């Protein structure tokens, strides 16, 4: 299993379904493998990325 990380951002709660997360591109692109993109839109596939949000030390 490949693991990527992203630091330096603030997690803010929003009224979205439990188990979902949202973020902006291109900042979140690091969470998606470079080869995982849509051939139709040439955009990264982000809908099935599992994320874990933890507190900074």
N, C-alpha and C positions, 0 to 999 in steps of 0.2 A: 504494500500500500504506500503510495507516494503522499508525502505531507508537505504542504507549503504553509508559510506563515506570513502574516501582515501585521506590522506594528505601527504605533503612532497615531491611531485613530480612536475616536470616542464612540462607544456604542450607546445609542439612544433608543429607548423603547418607543415603539409605534404601535398603533392598533392594526396589526396584520395577523393573519392566522398563526396559531401556535406551531412552532417547528419551522417557521419561515424566517428568512433574513433578507435584507435588501442592502444594496450598496451601489456606488457609482462606478462607471467605467470612465477612464481606463484604470482608475486606482485599484479596482478589485481584480483586474486581469491576472495578477500574479497568482491568484487562487485556482486558476484554470490552466490546464496543460496547453502548451503552444499548438499542439496538433488537434485540440478539441475545438473546432469552429464549425459554423454553419456554412456549407458551400453556397447556399442561397443568398445569405446576407453578408458573408465574410466577417461575421462577428463571433466572439467566443461563446461557447455553450456554457452557460452558468446555472441552468435550472436544476441540475442534479449534483451540485457541489455541496458536500457535507461540511458544515462549519461548526467550530467550537469557539465560543467567546469566553475569554478568561480575563481576570483582573491583572493589571500590570503589577510587577513586584514593587 
